[in-house]
Amino acid sequence: MFLADGWKDYAVLDAGGGEKLERWGEVLLCRPDPQVIWPKSRPELWQKAQARYARSQSGGGAWEFLQKTPESWPIGYGELRFLVRPTGFKHTGLFPEQAANWDWMAGLIRGAGRPVRVLNLFAYTGGATLAALAAGANVTHLDAAKGMVTWAKENAALSGLGEKPARFLIDDALKFVLREQRRGSVYDAILMDPPSYGRGPDGQVWKLETEIFGLLQECVKVMSGRPLFFLLNAYTTGLQPAVLQNLVEKTVGARFGGQVAAEELCLPVMSGGVLPCGASGRWRA
């Protein structure tokens, strides 16, 4: 597994009964997690939760604020800083398990000994973008949602990285990659965190199972002659690490050789065990 165990400002305190109790800085949040099918180990801890996201029987859900909770607040991971805020879709603007990938990428960038151009697709609020910028890379950050790109810029400024070489773009991932091919642009590293289902800025429908292989094929065409790494994340239920391994091997690996590793992404649970949080397929030269 790829275990994100370097956090100080975040922790999963307990998990059970279809929920997880998380500490985000000093704020305790309770959120649903359908993979947590075991009982709670520390029921007494849950009484301290300041907010709980409750699922609705008709779909969706809403936050129930049990105590006074800030609208947003900062947390840190090493030198990086992020604004956390509960959103209407249970998310907080950060996937802390991705820290395992941030550390991996940053190590490769710092060890490259040369300028590194990174393309971050479906880049959300910029966790990976910040990690790459802090490591010295030039980053193109792309997401279809304007609000997420704005949030990413806020995080960059909060981390003192606002003046680093970065482009923050609102665009459809595939359309952008095809334009980059025509422009002759290349990248030394590409990473992506595609949704299971979504829409682009012009209403384009995205369904991972039917679109992802074609996108990977096109991404290979904008990788430089000295590629450093490629990272594919997936949170789609039922998409096993072996599927990601095959996808990356048959696209990036087929063109450049190198090494591919795919594992579950996990977070340690303070009361015992680990919490599975999707999967990642990593390629390196």
C-alpha positions in Angstrom: 0.0 0.0 0.0 1.0 3.7 -0.4 0.5 4.9 3.2 0.2 8.7 3.9 1.6 8.6 7.5 3.5 11.9 7.5 0.6 14.2 8.7 0.7 16.3 11.9 -2.3 18.6 11.2 -4.6 15.8 10.1 -5.5 12.4 11.5 -8.2 9.7 11.2 -9.0 9.2 14.9 -11.5 6.3 14.5 -13.5 4.7 11.8 -16.6 2.4 12.0 -20.2 2.0 11.2 -19.9 3.6 7.8 -18.2 6.7 9.0 -14.8 8.2 9.8 -13.9 10.7 12.5 -11.1 13.1 11.3 -9.1 15.8 12.9 -8.4 18.7 10.6 -6.1 20.9 12.5 -8.2 21.5 15.7 -11.5 20.7 14.1 -13.1 17.3 14.4 -15.4 16.2 11.5 -17.4 13.1 11.0 -18.0 12.0 7.4 -19.5 8.9 5.7 -17.3 6.2 4.2 -19.1 3.2 2.7 -16.0 1.0 2.9 -16.0 1.3 6.7 -18.1 -1.9 7.5 -16.6 -2.6 10.9 -17.7 -1.2 14.3 -16.3 1.9 16.0 -13.3 1.2 18.3 -13.6 4.4 20.3 -17.3 5.5 20.5 -16.5 8.1 23.2 -14.4 10.1 20.7 -17.3 10.7 18.4 -19.1 12.9 21.0 -16.4 15.5 20.4 -17.2 16.0 16.6 -18.0 19.6 15.7 -19.8 18.7 12.5 -21.2 15.7 10.8 -22.1 15.1 7.2 -25.4 13.1 7.1 -26.5 11.2 4.0 -30.1 11.8 2.8 -32.3 8.8 1.9 -33.3 10.7 -1.3 -29.6 11.2 -2.3 -26.9 13.7 -1.4 -26.8 15.0 2.1 -25.9 18.0 4.3 -23.6 19.1 7.1 -25.0 19.2 10.7 -23.0 21.6 12.8 -22.9 20.3 16.3 -20.6 23.0 17.7 -19.3 26.3 16.4 -17.2 25.5 13.4 -15.2 28.0 11.3 -16.3 28.5 7.7 -12.7 27.7 6.6 -9.3 27.3 8.3 -5.7 26.4 7.3 -3.8 23.2 7.9 -0.3 22.3 6.9 1.7 19.4 5.5 5.4 20.2 5.9 5.9 23.6 4.1 2.6 23.4 2.3 -0.6 25.2 3.6 -4.2 24.4 2.6 -7.5 26.1 3.2 -10.0 23.5 4.5 -13.8 24.2 4.3 -16.7 21.8 4.5 -18.5 21.7 1.1 -22.0 20.6 0.1 -20.7 17.3 -1.3 -19.1 16.2 2.0 -15.6 17.1 0.8 -13.3 19.5 2.5 -11.1 20.6 -0.4 -8.3 18.2 0.3 -7.6 14.4 0.0 -5.0 13.8 2.7 -4.1 10.3 1.5 -2.5 12.0 -1.6 0.3 13.1 0.6 1.9 9.8 -0.1 2.1 10.8 -3.8 3.2 14.3 -3.0 6.3 13.0 -1.2 7.0 10.5 -4.0 6.8 13.2 -6.7 8.7 15.8 -4.8 11.6 13.4 -4.3 11.8 12.6 -8.0 11.7 16.3 -8.9 14.4 17.3 -6.4 16.5 14.4 -7.5 16.2 15.1 -11.3 19.0 17.6 -11.3 17.4 19.5 -14.2 14.3 21.7 -14.8 11.1 19.7 -14.7 7.8 20.7 -16.4 4.7 19.1 -14.8 1.2 18.8 -16.1 -1.5 18.3 -13.4 -4.9 17.3 -14.9 -8.1 17.3 -12.9 -6.0 19.2 -10.5 -8.7 20.1 -8.0 -7.5 22.5 -5.2 -3.8 22.0 -6.0 -2.3 19.7 -3.4 0.0 18.0 -6.0 0.6 21.3 -7.7 1.9 22.9 -4.5 4.1 19.8 -3.8 5.6 20.0 -7.3 6.1 23.8 -7.1 7.8 23.6 -3.7 10.2 20.9 -5.1 11.2 23.3 -7.9 9.1 22.3 -10.9 7.3 24.4 -13.4 3.6 23.4 -13.2 0.6 23.7 -15.5 -2.5 23.2 -13.2 -5.7 22.4 -15.1 -9.3 21.8 -13.9 -12.7 22.2 -15.5 -14.2 23.9 -12.4 -13.5 27.6 -11.9 -14.1 27.4 -8.2 -11.5 24.7 -7.7 -8.9 26.6 -9.7 -9.5 29.7 -7.6 -9.1 27.6 -4.4 -5.8 26.2 -5.7 -4.5 29.8 -6.2 -5.5 30.6 -2.6 -3.6 27.5 -1.4 -0.5 28.6 -3.5 -0.6 32.1 -2.0 -1.1 30.6 1.5 2.0 28.4 1.0 4.1 31.3 -0.2 4.2 29.8 -3.7 2.2 32.4 -5.5 5.2 33.7 -7.4 6.5 30.3 -8.5 6.3 29.3 -12.2 2.7 28.0 -12.5 -0.2 28.3 -14.9 -3.7 27.9 -13.5 -6.1 27.0 -16.3 -9.8 26.2 -16.6 -10.2 23.7 -19.4 -11.3 20.3 -20.5 -8.4 17.8 -20.0 -8.5 16.0 -23.4 -9.1 19.2 -25.4 -6.1 20.9 -23.7 -3.8 17.9 -24.3 -4.7 17.8 -28.0 -4.0 21.5 -28.3 -0.6 21.0 -26.6 0.2 18.4 -29.2 -0.5 20.8 -32.0 1.6 23.5 -30.2 4.5 21.1 -29.7 4.5 21.5 -25.9 5.9 18.7 -23.9 6.1 17.8 -20.2 8.5 15.8 -18.1 5.8 14.6 -15.7 2.1 14.2 -15.9 -0.4 13.4 -13.1 -4.1 13.1 -13.0 -7.0 12.5 -10.6 -9.9 11.9 -13.0 -13.5 11.6 -11.6 -15.7 8.6 -12.2 -18.2 10.9 -13.9 -18.2 14.6 -14.7 -18.7 17.4 -17.1 -16.2 19.7 -18.7 -16.5 23.6 -18.8 -18.5 23.4 -22.0 -20.8 20.5 -20.8 -18.6 17.6 -22.2 -19.6 14.4 -20.5 -16.7 12.4 -18.9 -17.1 8.7 -17.9 -13.9 7.2 -16.6 -14.3 3.7 -17.9 -14.8 4.7 -21.5 -12.5 7.8 -21.6 -9.4 7.1 -19.5 -7.4 4.9 -21.9 -7.8 7.3 -24.8 -6.7 10.2 -22.6 -3.6 8.3 -21.4 -2.7 7.6 -25.1 -2.9 11.2 -25.9 -0.9 12.2 -22.8 1.9 10.0 -23.8 2.3 12.2 -27.0 3.1 15.3 -24.9 5.7 13.7 -22.7 9.2 14.8 -23.3 12.1 12.7 -24.5 13.3 12.5 -20.9 10.2 11.8 -18.9 10.4 11.6 -15.2 7.1 10.2 -13.8 3.5 9.6 -14.6 0.8 9.3 -11.9 -2.8 8.0 -12.3 -5.2 8.2 -9.3 -8.6 6.6 -9.1 -11.4 6.7 -6.6 -13.9 4.8 -8.7 -15.5 2.0 -6.7 -14.3 -1.4 -8.0 -11.3 0.0 -9.9 -8.5 -2.2 -8.5 -4.8 -1.2 -8.5 -4.1 -3.9 -11.1 -6.4 -2.1 -13.5 -4.3 1.1 -13.0 -1.1 -0.9 -13.5 -2.4 -2.3 -16.8 -3.5 1.1 -18.0 -0.2 2.7 -17.3 1.9 -0.2 -18.6 0.0 -0.3 -21.9 0.4 3.4 -22.5 3.3 5.1 -20.8 5.3 1.9 -20.2 4.8 0.7 -23.7 6.4 3.9 -25.0 9.1 4.6 -22.5 9.8 1.3 -20.6 10.5 2.2 -17.0 8.9 0.9 -13.8 5.2 0.7 -12.9 3.8 0.2 -9.4 0.1 0.3 -8.4 -1.2 0.1 -4.9 -4.1 1.1 -2.6 -3.8 4.6 -1.1 -4.3 4.4 2.7 -4.4 6.5 5.8 -3.5 5.2 9.3 -6.3 5.1 11.8 -5.3 6.2 15.3 -7.5 3.6 17.0 -5.9 0.8 14.9 -5.7 -0.4 11.3 -5.7 1.6 8.0 -8.4 3.3 6.0 -8.4 2.5 2.2 -8.8 5.6 0.1 -8.7 4.7 -3.6 -5.6 3.6 -5.6 -2.7 5.0 -7.5 -0.7 3.8 -10.5 2.9 5.2 -10.6 5.3 5.1 -13.5 8.9 6.3 -13.2 11.8 6.2 -15.7 
